[in-house]
Amino acid sequence: MNSNKFILAGIAGGIVYFLLGWLIYGILLSDFMKSNAGSATGVDREEMVYWSLIVGNLFSGFLLSYIFTRLANISTAGGGAMAGAVVGLLVCAGFDFTMYGVSNLTTLTGLIVDILAFTVLSAIAGAVVGAVAGSGKKGATA
């Protein structure tokens, strides 16, 4: 896979992660996540650091793009959705369960919902990354 596909797919994935993250976590699950916060206090920022959110989401997009274009040759929306869901589930579960074991940032219920939400988010981002990675390729269909 060429570098342009890797870069374009990574940027597209990062944009999807950012926008869906805002929708899912910032709007749909905002109250739920607040009510399922752990006993740790003073950990939420009054104002988000948007440059950091953008960079983090781009890294997530590039993670999928790297896996899809360099390691797995995934070039369809369907394949990307499946792989994105698996990668999202494994990355989020690994991080969330580790953080749950060493901190009071969330409840167990909040942890499970976060893993499910991130898995869905990653499936959608994976579909976009897969579609972009396969764009212009003969036989690559959504």
SVG drawing of the C-alpha trace seen along z (x, -y; Angstrom):
<svg xmlns="http://www.w3.org/2000/svg" viewBox="-27 -26 32 35">
<polyline fill="none" stroke="black" stroke-width="0.4" points="0.0,0.0 1.4,-3.4 2.1,-6.2 -0.6,-8.4 -3.3,-5.9 -1.8,-5.4 -1.8,-9.1 -5.3,-9.8 -6.9,-6.9 -5.2,-7.9 -6.5,-11.4 -10.0,-10.2 -10.0,-7.9 -8.8,-10.6 -11.6,-12.9 -14.2,-10.2 -12.8,-9.4 -12.9,-13.1 -16.4,-13.8 -18.0,-10.6 -16.1,-10.9 -17.8,-14.3 -21.2,-12.9 -21.0,-9.7 -19.0,-10.9 -19.7,-14.6 -23.4,-14.5 -25.0,-11.0 -23.1,-9.6 -22.1,-12.8 -24.5,-12.5 -24.1,-8.8 -20.3,-9.0 -20.5,-11.8 -22.9,-9.7 -20.5,-6.7 -17.4,-8.5 -15.3,-6.9 -14.5,-8.5 -11.5,-10.4 -12.1,-14.2 -10.6,-17.1 -9.7,-15.0 -12.0,-16.6 -10.7,-19.7 -13.0,-22.8 -12.1,-23.4 -10.9,-20.7 -7.5,-21.0 -8.6,-20.6 -5.2,-20.4 -4.5,-17.4 -7.9,-15.8 -7.1,-16.3 -3.6,-14.8 -4.9,-11.8 -7.7,-11.1 -5.3,-11.3 -3.0,-8.8 -6.0,-6.5 -6.8,-6.9 -3.2,-6.2 -3.2,-3.1 -6.1,-1.7 -4.5,-2.9 -1.2,-1.3 -2.8,2.0 -5.0,2.0 -2.6,0.8 0.8,2.2 -0.1,5.4 -3.5,6.7 -4.2,5.4 -7.8,4.4 -9.3,2.2 -13.1,2.4 -15.5,0.7 -16.9,4.1 -13.4,5.5 -12.5,2.2 -15.5,2.2 -14.8,5.7 -11.1,5.1 -11.8,1.6 -14.3,3.1 -11.8,5.8 -8.9,3.3 -11.1,0.8 -12.4,3.5 -8.9,4.8 -7.2,1.4 -10.0,-0.1 -10.5,3.0 -6.8,3.2 -6.5,-0.4 -9.8,-0.6 -9.3,2.5 -5.7,1.5 -6.9,-2.0 -9.8,-0.5 -7.3,1.7 -5.1,-1.3 -7.4,-4.3 -10.8,-5.5 -11.7,-7.2 -14.8,-5.2 -17.2,-2.6 -17.3,0.9 -20.6,0.0 -18.9,-3.1 -16.0,-0.9 -18.2,1.6 -20.2,-1.2 -16.9,-2.9 -15.6,0.3 -18.9,0.9 -19.0,-2.7 -15.4,-2.8 -15.9,0.5 -18.8,-0.9 -16.8,-4.1 -13.8,-2.1 -16.0,0.0 -17.3,-3.1 -13.8,-4.7 -12.5,-1.4 -15.1,-1.3 -14.0,-4.7 -10.3,-3.9 -10.9,-0.6 -12.9,-2.4 -10.3,-5.2 -7.5,-2.6 -9.3,-0.7 -10.4,-3.7 -9.4,-3.5 -8.6,0.2 -10.2,2.6 -12.5,5.0 -12.6,2.9 -16.2,2.4 -18.0,1.1"/>
</svg>
